[in-house]
Amino acid sequence: MKITSVTDANGITTTTIDTDAVSGGSADFSSQLNEYMKTDSSLNAIFEKAAKSYGVDVELLKAMAKAESDFDPNATSKSGAMGIMQLMPATAKGLGVTDAYDPEQNIMGGAKYIASLLDKYDGNVSYALAAYNAGSGNVDKYGGIPPFEETQNYVTKILGYLQNGGVEVPDRWTSVTGGSDSSEDMLTDALKQLFTREDYEDFLRLFLERLSQRLEEKVSGIGNENSDEKADSDPADNEEADVSDAYIAFRNFGNTNRMAVYLKPSEKILK
């Protein structure tokens, strides 16, 4: 996408926006953004794949996901556990999970982990679940389910799900990037995909040009209206009185090097 600003001989500025391959050519931005933020996939299919890959009961995996995050791929606990299966950062890394907020990676990692715990405890589901929640060290220390209320409730909840016929899994999930936990973060990620840095520079340059023009016009108008009334006052006082706080802030910002962060070195906005 390319934003172009052209000023004719009469001082009238016209802005045009040309789409390119980045935004899908003839497709409008709204449809592109909608497509990016609504990439769907079947969670059931992922659970089936994970269960088959690691030899774990698929209903157990689903019950764990229900108890851990209620199938929320963006879930993050206070202790830092991430995603649907609530993998801790160190655990995720050890399992080869590079993006713990990606549902497939997360579920596959969780399945691999519980499979190893089931093997360690000779198929004892209660012990494996307790170790998943509280760590193998605590299970070994207490010779079974640790006397922690959270862990005991966790094991009881999952076993209850299984005894009642399992849990219902949502048909769809919304893909995210980098563990975003809000719609604002998802929008930011989408914009990063759809806009290039050049697009952003063009937009910012146009915005600042318009802002500068409007503020200059406003200050000039105020100065003309009040010139007669303030003729006898100190010129410095007149200048400060005529200039709005917004303009002062804008002028000060323009006089710093911060503008160089956004604009190409060869281009200037403020004179």
PyMOL commands that set and color helices and strands:
alter all, ss='L'
color gray80, all
select helices_A, chain A and resi 21-23+29-37+43-54+58-69+89-94+103-120+125-134+136-142+149-163+183-194+197-226+235-242+245-254+257-261
alter helices_A, ss='H'
color red, helices_A
select strands_A, chain A and resi 2-7+13-18
alter strands_A, ss='S'
color yellow, strands_A
deselect
rebuild
show_as cartoon
